[in-house]
């Protein structure tokens, strides 16, 4: 399942939440309980290298 990054505009806490792409976005901050949460741009994973040859 994808991992999404969120930020609470009330307490400024950033957190990650794993949920399916079809699930509704998180609306409540797990830290302060306010409904001032927004999804933020994630940097995603970085892969380097290529095929290994043996």
mmCIF file as Biopython writes it, N, C-alpha, C and O atoms, coordinates in Angstrom:
data_model
#
loop_
_atom_site.group_PDB
_atom_site.id
_atom_site.type_symbol
_atom_site.label_atom_id
_atom_site.label_alt_id
_atom_site.label_comp_id
_atom_site.label_asym_id
_atom_site.label_entity_id
_atom_site.label_seq_id
_atom_site.pdbx_PDB_ins_code
_atom_site.Cartn_x
_atom_site.Cartn_y
_atom_site.Cartn_z
_atom_site.occupancy
_atom_site.B_iso_or_equiv
_atom_site.auth_seq_id
_atom_site.auth_asym_id
_atom_site.pdbx_PDB_model_num
ATOM 1   N N  . UNK A ? 1  ? 0.837   -1.176  0.000   1.0 0.0 1  A 1 
ATOM 2   C CA . UNK A ? 1  ? 0.000   0.000   0.000   1.0 0.0 1  A 1 
ATOM 3   C C  . UNK A ? 1  ? 0.885   1.244   0.000   1.0 0.0 1  A 1 
ATOM 4   O O  . UNK A ? 1  ? 1.964   1.249   0.593   1.0 0.0 1  A 1 
ATOM 5   N N  . UNK A ? 2  ? 0.422   2.286   -0.663  1.0 0.0 2  A 1 
ATOM 6   C CA . UNK A ? 2  ? 1.210   3.525   -0.704  1.0 0.0 2  A 1 
ATOM 7   C C  . UNK A ? 2  ? 1.288   4.205   0.659   1.0 0.0 2  A 1 
ATOM 8   O O  . UNK A ? 2  ? 0.394   4.067   1.494   1.0 0.0 2  A 1 
ATOM 9   N N  . UNK A ? 3  ? 2.359   4.930   0.859   1.0 0.0 3  A 1 
ATOM 10  C CA . UNK A ? 3  ? 2.581   5.689   2.080   1.0 0.0 3  A 1 
ATOM 11  C C  . UNK A ? 3  ? 2.442   7.169   1.727   1.0 0.0 3  A 1 
ATOM 12  O O  . UNK A ? 3  ? 3.114   7.656   0.818   1.0 0.0 3  A 1 
ATOM 13  N N  . UNK A ? 4  ? 1.580   7.881   2.438   1.0 0.0 4  A 1 
ATOM 14  C CA . UNK A ? 4  ? 1.316   9.287   2.165   1.0 0.0 4  A 1 
ATOM 15  C C  . UNK A ? 4  ? 1.824   10.158  3.305   1.0 0.0 4  A 1 
ATOM 16  O O  . UNK A ? 4  ? 1.776   9.763   4.469   1.0 0.0 4  A 1 
ATOM 17  N N  . UNK A ? 5  ? 2.312   11.350  2.959   1.0 0.0 5  A 1 
ATOM 18  C CA . UNK A ? 5  ? 2.784   12.318  3.947   1.0 0.0 5  A 1 
ATOM 19  C C  . UNK A ? 5  ? 1.704   13.370  4.155   1.0 0.0 5  A 1 
ATOM 20  O O  . UNK A ? 5  ? 1.100   13.858  3.200   1.0 0.0 5  A 1 
ATOM 21  N N  . UNK A ? 6  ? 1.472   13.712  5.418   1.0 0.0 6  A 1 
ATOM 22  C CA . UNK A ? 6  ? 0.472   14.712  5.787   1.0 0.0 6  A 1 
ATOM 23  C C  . UNK A ? 6  ? 1.087   15.714  6.745   1.0 0.0 6  A 1 
ATOM 24  O O  . UNK A ? 6  ? 2.072   15.421  7.424   1.0 0.0 6  A 1 
ATOM 25  N N  . UNK A ? 7  ? 0.493   16.907  6.794   1.0 0.0 7  A 1 
ATOM 26  C CA . UNK A ? 7  ? 0.909   17.931  7.754   1.0 0.0 7  A 1 
ATOM 27  C C  . UNK A ? 7  ? -0.339  18.576  8.341   1.0 0.0 7  A 1 
ATOM 28  O O  . UNK A ? 7  ? -1.294  18.881  7.626   1.0 0.0 7  A 1 
ATOM 29  N N  . UNK A ? 8  ? -0.316  18.778  9.654   1.0 0.0 8  A 1 
ATOM 30  C CA . UNK A ? 8  ? -1.412  19.440  10.346  1.0 0.0 8  A 1 
ATOM 31  C C  . UNK A ? 8  ? -1.113  20.936  10.382  1.0 0.0 8  A 1 
ATOM 32  O O  . UNK A ? 8  ? -0.059  21.346  10.869  1.0 0.0 8  A 1 
ATOM 33  N N  . UNK A ? 9  ? -2.025  21.748  9.872   1.0 0.0 9  A 1 
ATOM 34  C CA . UNK A ? 9  ? -1.833  23.194  9.891   1.0 0.0 9  A 1 
ATOM 35  C C  . UNK A ? 9  ? -2.067  23.777  11.279  1.0 0.0 9  A 1 
ATOM 36  O O  . UNK A ? 9  ? -1.653  24.906  11.544  1.0 0.0 9  A 1 
ATOM 37  N N  . UNK A ? 10 ? -2.716  23.040  12.165  1.0 0.0 10 A 1 
ATOM 38  C CA . UNK A ? 10 ? -2.977  23.533  13.521  1.0 0.0 10 A 1 
ATOM 39  C C  . UNK A ? 10 ? -1.741  23.403  14.410  1.0 0.0 10 A 1 
ATOM 40  O O  . UNK A ? 10 ? -1.332  24.378  15.041  1.0 0.0 10 A 1 
ATOM 41  N N  . UNK A ? 11 ? -1.135  22.201  14.470  1.0 0.0 11 A 1 
ATOM 42  C CA . UNK A ? 11 ? 0.002   21.982  15.377  1.0 0.0 11 A 1 
ATOM 43  C C  . UNK A ? 11 ? 1.330   21.794  14.637  1.0 0.0 11 A 1 
ATOM 44  O O  . UNK A ? 11 ? 2.373   21.618  15.267  1.0 0.0 11 A 1 
ATOM 45  N N  . UNK A ? 12 ? 1.291   21.831  13.300  1.0 0.0 12 A 1 
ATOM 46  C CA . UNK A ? 12 ? 2.498   21.724  12.456  1.0 0.0 12 A 1 
ATOM 47  C C  . UNK A ? 12 ? 3.161   20.352  12.483  1.0 0.0 12 A 1 
ATOM 48  O O  . UNK A ? 12 ? 4.299   20.213  12.034  1.0 0.0 12 A 1 
ATOM 49  N N  . UNK A ? 13 ? 2.475   19.340  13.000  1.0 0.0 13 A 1 
ATOM 50  C CA . UNK A ? 13 ? 3.014   17.982  13.024  1.0 0.0 13 A 1 
ATOM 51  C C  . UNK A ? 13 ? 2.977   17.385  11.621  1.0 0.0 13 A 1 
ATOM 52  O O  . UNK A ? 13 ? 1.975   17.515  10.917  1.0 0.0 13 A 1 
ATOM 53  N N  . UNK A ? 14 ? 4.061   16.732  11.213  1.0 0.0 14 A 1 
ATOM 54  C CA . UNK A ? 14 ? 4.094   15.977  9.968   1.0 0.0 14 A 1 
ATOM 55  C C  . UNK A ? 14 ? 4.053   14.501  10.319  1.0 0.0 14 A 1 
ATOM 56  O O  . UNK A ? 14 ? 4.703   14.059  11.266  1.0 0.0 14 A 1 
ATOM 57  N N  . UNK A ? 15 ? 3.283   13.739  9.549   1.0 0.0 15 A 1 
ATOM 58  C CA . UNK A ? 15 ? 3.175   12.313  9.810   1.0 0.0 15 A 1 
ATOM 59  C C  . UNK A ? 15 ? 2.917   11.567  8.518   1.0 0.0 15 A 1 
ATOM 60  O O  . UNK A ? 15 ? 2.515   12.157  7.515   1.0 0.0 15 A 1 
ATOM 61  N N  . UNK A ? 16 ? 3.151   10.265  8.549   1.0 0.0 16 A 1 
ATOM 62  C CA . UNK A ? 16 ? 2.918   9.391   7.405   1.0 0.0 16 A 1 
ATOM 63  C C  . UNK A ? 16 ? 1.736   8.492   7.700   1.0 0.0 16 A 1 
ATOM 64  O O  . UNK A ? 16 ? 1.507   8.101   8.845   1.0 0.0 16 A 1 
ATOM 65  N N  . UNK A ? 17 ? 0.990   8.167   6.662   1.0 0.0 17 A 1 
ATOM 66  C CA . UNK A ? 17 ? -0.148  7.272   6.813   1.0 0.0 17 A 1 
ATOM 67  C C  . UNK A ? 17 ? -0.179  6.335   5.613   1.0 0.0 17 A 1 
ATOM 68  O O  . UNK A ? 17 ? -0.086  6.774   4.467   1.0 0.0 17 A 1 
ATOM 69  N N  . UNK A ? 18 ? -0.310  5.058   5.886   1.0 0.0 18 A 1 
ATOM 70  C CA . UNK A ? 18 ? -0.401  4.063   4.824   1.0 0.0 18 A 1 
ATOM 71  C C  . UNK A ? 18 ? -1.870  3.743   4.590   1.0 0.0 18 A 1 
ATOM 72  O O  . UNK A ? 18 ? -2.588  3.365   5.515   1.0 0.0 18 A 1 
ATOM 73  N N  . UNK A ? 19 ? -2.309  3.898   3.343   1.0 0.0 19 A 1 
ATOM 74  C CA . UNK A ? 19 ? -3.675  3.510   2.987   1.0 0.0 19 A 1 
ATOM 75  C C  . UNK A ? 19 ? -3.766  3.304   1.484   1.0 0.0 19 A 1 
ATOM 76  O O  . UNK A ? 19 ? -2.909  3.766   0.731   1.0 0.0 19 A 1 
ATOM 77  N N  . UNK A ? 20 ? -4.803  2.611   1.057   1.0 0.0 20 A 1 
ATOM 78  C CA . UNK A ? 20 ? -4.966  2.320   -0.363  1.0 0.0 20 A 1 
ATOM 79  C C  . UNK A ? 20 ? -5.231  3.608   -1.135  1.0 0.0 20 A 1 
ATOM 80  O O  . UNK A ? 20 ? -5.643  4.617   -0.562  1.0 0.0 20 A 1 
ATOM 81  N N  . UNK A ? 21 ? -4.992  3.559   -2.435  1.0 0.0 21 A 1 
ATOM 82  C CA . UNK A ? 21 ? -5.201  4.735   -3.271  1.0 0.0 21 A 1 
ATOM 83  C C  . UNK A ? 21 ? -6.674  5.120   -3.335  1.0 0.0 21 A 1 
ATOM 84  O O  . UNK A ? 21 ? -6.995  6.287   -3.560  1.0 0.0 21 A 1 
ATOM 85  N N  . UNK A ? 22 ? -7.568  4.166   -3.142  1.0 0.0 22 A 1 
ATOM 86  C CA . UNK A ? 22 ? -8.999  4.456   -3.216  1.0 0.0 22 A 1 
ATOM 87  C C  . UNK A ? 22 ? -9.592  4.898   -1.880  1.0 0.0 22 A 1 
ATOM 88  O O  . UNK A ? 22 ? -10.745 5.325   -1.828  1.0 0.0 22 A 1 
ATOM 89  N N  . UNK A ? 23 ? -8.818  4.800   -0.803  1.0 0.0 23 A 1 
ATOM 90  C CA . UNK A ? 23 ? -9.306  5.212   0.519   1.0 0.0 23 A 1 
ATOM 91  C C  . UNK A ? 23 ? -9.355  6.738   0.597   1.0 0.0 23 A 1 
ATOM 92  O O  . UNK A ? 23 ? -8.549  7.417   -0.039  1.0 0.0 23 A 1 
ATOM 93  N N  . UNK A ? 24 ? -10.293 7.278   1.369   1.0 0.0 24 A 1 
ATOM 94  C CA . UNK A ? 24 ? -10.342 8.737   1.522   1.0 0.0 24 A 1 
ATOM 95  C C  . UNK A ? 24 ? -9.106  9.233   2.267   1.0 0.0 24 A 1 
ATOM 96  O O  . UNK A ? 24 ? -8.546  8.507   3.089   1.0 0.0 24 A 1 
ATOM 97  N N  . UNK A ? 25 ? -8.677  10.462  1.987   1.0 0.0 25 A 1 
ATOM 98  C CA . UNK A ? 25 ? -7.495  10.988  2.672   1.0 0.0 25 A 1 
ATOM 99  C C  . UNK A ? 25 ? -7.748  11.205  4.159   1.0 0.0 25 A 1 
ATOM 100 O O  . UNK A ? 25 ? -8.893  11.334  4.594   1.0 0.0 25 A 1 
ATOM 101 N N  . UNK A ? 26 ? -6.675  11.244  4.923   1.0 0.0 26 A 1 
ATOM 102 C CA . UNK A ? 26 ? -6.755  11.495  6.363   1.0 0.0 26 A 1 
ATOM 103 C C  . UNK A ? 26 ? -7.232  12.929  6.570   1.0 0.0 26 A 1 
ATOM 104 O O  . UNK A ? 26 ? -6.771  13.838  5.879   1.0 0.0 26 A 1 
ATOM 105 N N  . UNK A ? 27 ? -8.145  13.144  7.507   1.0 0.0 27 A 1 
ATOM 106 C CA . UNK A ? 27 ? -8.645  14.492  7.771   1.0 0.0 27 A 1 
ATOM 107 C C  . UNK A ? 27 ? -8.395  14.951  9.198   1.0 0.0 27 A 1 
ATOM 108 O O  . UNK A ? 27 ? -8.530  16.139  9.491   1.0 0.0 27 A 1 
ATOM 109 N N  . UNK A ? 28 ? -8.030  14.030  10.101  1.0 0.0 28 A 1 
ATOM 110 C CA . UNK A ? 28 ? -7.830  14.375  11.508  1.0 0.0 28 A 1 
ATOM 111 C C  . UNK A ? 28 ? -6.389  14.107  11.924  1.0 0.0 28 A 1 
ATOM 112 O O  . UNK A ? 28 ? -5.840  13.043  11.635  1.0 0.0 28 A 1 
ATOM 113 N N  . UNK A ? 29 ? -5.786  15.065  12.594  1.0 0.0 29 A 1 
ATOM 114 C CA . UNK A ? 29 ? -4.408  14.929  13.069  1.0 0.0 29 A 1 
ATOM 115 C C  . UNK A ? 29 ? -4.355  13.945  14.235  1.0 0.0 29 A 1 
ATOM 116 O O  . UNK A ? 29 ? -5.116  14.090  15.192  1.0 0.0 29 A 1 
ATOM 117 N N  . UNK A ? 30 ? -3.466  12.939  14.173  1.0 0.0 30 A 1 
ATOM 118 C CA . UNK A ? 30 ? -3.355  11.981  15.277  1.0 0.0 30 A 1 
ATOM 119 C C  . UNK A ? 30 ? -2.704  12.594  16.522  1.0 0.0 30 A 1 
ATOM 120 O O  . UNK A ? 30 ? -2.794  12.026  17.610  1.0 0.0 30 A 1 
ATOM 121 N N  . UNK A ? 31 ? -2.054  13.741  16.369  1.0 0.0 31 A 1 
ATOM 122 C CA . UNK A ? 31 ? -1.362  14.385  17.488  1.0 0.0 31 A 1 
ATOM 123 C C  . UNK A ? 31 ? -2.289  15.312  18.271  1.0 0.0 31 A 1 
ATOM 124 O O  . UNK A ? 31 ? -2.349  15.223  19.497  1.0 0.0 31 A 1 
ATOM 125 N N  . UNK A ? 32 ? -3.020  16.211  17.579  1.0 0.0 32 A 1 
ATOM 126 C CA . UNK A ? 32 ? -3.847  17.203  18.279  1.0 0.0 32 A 1 
ATOM 127 C C  . UNK A ? 32 ? -5.347  17.002  18.085  1.0 0.0 32 A 1 
ATOM 128 O O  . UNK A ? 32 ? -6.146  17.612  18.796  1.0 0.0 32 A 1 
ATOM 129 N N  . UNK A ? 33 ? -5.744  16.149  17.124  1.0 0.0 33 A 1 
ATOM 130 C CA . UNK A ? 33 ? -7.155  15.869  16.905  1.0 0.0 33 A 1 
ATOM 131 C C  . UNK A ? 33 ? -7.890  16.888  16.049  1.0 0.0 33 A 1 
ATOM 132 O O  . UNK A ? 33 ? -9.086  16.733  15.802  1.0 0.0 33 A 1 
ATOM 133 N N  . UNK A ? 34 ? -7.202  17.922  15.594  1.0 0.0 34 A 1 
ATOM 134 C CA . UNK A ? 34 ? -7.832  18.944  14.756  1.0 0.0 34 A 1 
ATOM 135 C C  . UNK A ? 34 ? -8.042  18.413  13.340  1.0 0.0 34 A 1 
ATOM 136 O O  . UNK A ? 34 ? -7.314  17.533  12.881  1.0 0.0 34 A 1 
ATOM 137 N N  . UNK A ? 35 ? -9.033  18.950  12.665  1.0 0.0 35 A 1 
ATOM 138 C CA . UNK A ? 35 ? -9.311  18.566  11.281  1.0 0.0 35 A 1 
ATOM 139 C C  . UNK A ? 35 ? -8.723  19.600  10.329  1.0 0.0 35 A 1 
ATOM 140 O O  . UNK A ? 35 ? -9.429  20.162  9.492   1.0 0.0 35 A 1 
ATOM 141 N N  . UNK A ? 36 ? -7.441  19.839  10.465  1.0 0.0 36 A 1 
ATOM 142 C CA . UNK A ? 36 ? -6.731  20.808  9.628   1.0 0.0 36 A 1 
ATOM 143 C C  . UNK A ? 36 ? -5.519  20.132  8.989   1.0 0.0 36 A 1 
ATOM 144 O O  . UNK A ? 36 ? -4.410  20.665  9.003   1.0 0.0 36 A 1 
ATOM 145 N N  . UNK A ? 37 ? -5.756  18.955  8.433   1.0 0.0 37 A 1 
ATOM 146 C CA . UNK A ? 37 ? -4.688  18.135  7.863   1.0 0.0 37 A 1 
ATOM 147 C C  . UNK A ? 37 ? -4.714  18.253  6.347   1.0 0.0 37 A 1 
ATOM 148 O O  . UNK A ? 37 ? -5.777  18.270  5.726   1.0 0.0 37 A 1 
ATOM 149 N N  . UNK A ? 38 ? -3.532  18.334  5.769   1.0 0.0 38 A 1 
ATOM 150 C CA . UNK A ? 38 ? -3.434  18.350  4.309   1.0 0.0 38 A 1 
ATOM 151 C C  . UNK A ? 38 ? -2.321  17.406  3.865   1.0 0.0 38 A 1 
ATOM 152 O O  . UNK A ? 38 ? -1.331  17.203  4.568   1.0 0.0 38 A 1 
ATOM 153 N N  . UNK A ? 39 ? -2.511  16.845  2.694   1.0 0.0 39 A 1 
ATOM 154 C CA . UNK A ? 39 ? -1.500  15.958  2.122   1.0 0.0 39 A 1 
ATOM 155 C C  . UNK A ? 39 ? -0.377  16.831  1.575   1.0 0.0 39 A 1 
ATOM 156 O O  . UNK A ? 39 ? -0.632  17.845  0.925   1.0 0.0 39 A 1 
ATOM 157 N N  . UNK A ? 40 ? 0.864   16.435  1.840   1.0 0.0 40 A 1 
ATOM 158 C CA . UNK A ? 40 ? 2.001   17.195  1.329   1.0 0.0 40 A 1 
ATOM 159 C C  . UNK A ? 40 ? 2.773   16.351  0.327   1.0 0.0 40 A 1 
ATOM 160 O O  . UNK A ? 40 ? 2.683   15.124  0.324   1.0 0.0 40 A 1 
ATOM 161 N N  . UNK A ? 41 ? 3.520   17.022  -0.509  1.0 0.0 41 A 1 
ATOM 162 C CA . UNK A ? 41 ? 4.301   16.353  -1.539  1.0 0.0 41 A 1 
ATOM 163 C C  . UNK A ? 41 ? 5.384   15.505  -0.892  1.0 0.0 41 A 1 
ATOM 164 O O  . UNK A ? 41 ? 6.162   15.987  -0.069  1.0 0.0 41 A 1 
ATOM 165 N N  . UNK A ? 42 ? 5.418   14.259  -1.270  1.0 0.0 42 A 1 
ATOM 166 C CA . UNK A ? 42 ? 6.411   13.332  -0.739  1.0 0.0 42 A 1 
ATOM 167 C C  . UNK A ? 42 ? 7.588   13.266  -1.695  1.0 0.0 42 A 1 
ATOM 168 O O  . UNK A ? 42 ? 7.416   13.374  -2.909  1.0 0.0 42 A 1 
ATOM 169 N N  . UNK A ? 43 ? 8.773   13.090  -1.152  1.0 0.0 43 A 1 
ATOM 170 C CA . UNK A ? 43 ? 9.953   12.972  -2.003  1.0 0.0 43 A 1 
ATOM 171 C C  . UNK A ? 43 ? 10.050  11.592  -2.635  1.0 0.0 43 A 1 
ATOM 172 O O  . UNK A ? 43 ? 10.731  11.418  -3.645  1.0 0.0 43 A 1 
ATOM 173 N N  . UNK A ? 44 ? 9.381   10.620  -2.054  1.0 0.0 44 A 1 
ATOM 174 C CA . UNK A ? 44 ? 9.396   9.273   -2.605  1.0 0.0 44 A 1 
ATOM 175 C C  . UNK A ? 44 ? 10.724  8.577   -2.383  1.0 0.0 44 A 1 
ATOM 176 O O  . UNK A ? 44 ? 11.667  9.153   -1.840  1.0 0.0 44 A 1 
ATOM 177 N N  . UNK A ? 45 ? 10.776  7.356   -2.805  1.0 0.0 45 A 1 
ATOM 178 C CA . UNK A ? 45 ? 12.001  6.580   -2.653  1.0 0.0 45 A 1 
ATOM 179 C C  . UNK A ? 45 ? 12.940  6.835   -3.816  1.0 0.0 45 A 1 
ATOM 180 O O  . UNK A ? 45 ? 12.515  7.216   -4.906  1.0 0.0 45 A 1 
ATOM 181 N N  . UNK A ? 46 ? 14.191  6.624   -3.573  1.0 0.0 46 A 1 
ATOM 182 C CA . UNK A ? 46 ? 15.197  6.810   -4.612  1.0 0.0 46 A 1 
ATOM 183 C C  . UNK A ? 46 ? 15.924  5.491   -4.807  1.0 0.0 46 A 1 
ATOM 184 O O  . UNK A ? 46 ? 16.396  4.872   -3.854  1.0 0.0 46 A 1 
ATOM 185 N N  . UNK A ? 47 ? 16.000  5.082   -6.052  1.0 0.0 47 A 1 
ATOM 186 C CA . UNK A ? 47 ? 16.733  3.861   -6.370  1.0 0.0 47 A 1 
ATOM 187 C C  . UNK A ? 47 ? 17.959  4.259   -7.171  1.0 0.0 47 A 1 
ATOM 188 O O  . UNK A ? 47 ? 17.894  5.135   -8.034  1.0 0.0 47 A 1 
ATOM 189 N N  . UNK A ? 48 ? 19.050  3.623   -6.886  1.0 0.0 48 A 1 
ATOM 190 C CA . UNK A ? 48 ? 20.258  3.901   -7.649  1.0 0.0 48 A 1 
ATOM 191 C C  . UNK A ? 48 ? 20.854  2.592   -8.124  1.0 0.0 48 A 1 
ATOM 192 O O  . UNK A ? 48 ? 20.480  1.507   -7.681  1.0 0.0 48 A 1 
ATOM 193 N N  . UNK A ? 49 ? 21.766  2.730   -9.013  1.0 0.0 49 A 1 
ATOM 194 C CA . UNK A ? 49 ? 22.410  1.531   -9.529  1.0 0.0 49 A 1 
ATOM 195 C C  . UNK A ? 49 ? 21.631  0.960   -10.701 1.0 0.0 49 A 1 
ATOM 196 O O  . UNK A ? 49 ? 20.828  1.650   -11.329 1.0 0.0 49 A 1 
ATOM 197 N N  . UNK A ? 50 ? 21.869  -0.247  -10.971 1.0 0.0 50 A 1 
ATOM 198 C CA . UNK A ? 50 ? 21.205  -0.904  -12.077 1.0 0.0 50 A 1 
ATOM 199 C C  . UNK A ? 50 ? 21.210  -2.395  -11.847 1.0 0.0 50 A 1 
ATOM 200 O O  . UNK A ? 50 ? 21.117  -2.868  -10.715 1.0 0.0 50 A 1 
ATOM 201 N N  . UNK A ? 51 ? 21.316  -3.106  -12.909 1.0 0.0 51 A 1 
ATOM 202 C CA . UNK A ? 51 ? 21.372  -4.556  -12.805 1.0 0.0 51 A 1 
ATOM 203 C C  . UNK A ? 51 ? 22.739  -4.974  -12.284 1.0 0.0 51 A 1 
ATOM 204 O O  . UNK A ? 51 ? 23.766  -4.445  -12.710 1.0 0.0 51 A 1 
ATOM 205 N N  . UNK A ? 52 ? 22.742  -5.904  -11.380 1.0 0.0 52 A 1 
ATOM 206 C CA . UNK A ? 52 ? 24.036  -6.415  -10.918 1.0 0.0 52 A 1 
ATOM 207 C C  . UNK A ? 52 ? 24.427  -7.587  -11.801 1.0 0.0 52 A 1 
ATOM 208 O O  . UNK A ? 52 ? 23.589  -8.398  -12.197 1.0 0.0 52 A 1 
ATOM 209 N N  . UNK A ? 53 ? 25.674  -7.658  -12.092 1.0 0.0 53 A 1 
ATOM 210 C CA . UNK A ? 53 ? 26.173  -8.750  -12.937 1.0 0.0 53 A 1 
ATOM 211 C C  . UNK A ? 53 ? 27.041  -9.657  -12.096 1.0 0.0 53 A 1 
ATOM 212 O O  . UNK A ? 53 ? 27.900  -9.192  -11.346 1.0 0.0 53 A 1 
ATOM 213 N N  . UNK A ? 54 ? 26.818  -10.943 -12.221 1.0 0.0 54 A 1 
ATOM 214 C CA . UNK A ? 54 ? 27.632  -11.880 -11.459 1.0 0.0 54 A 1 
ATOM 215 C C  . UNK A ? 54 ? 28.466  -12.713 -12.388 1.0 0.0 54 A 1 
ATOM 216 O O  . UNK A ? 54 ? 29.226  -13.569 -11.936 1.0 0.0 54 A 1 
#
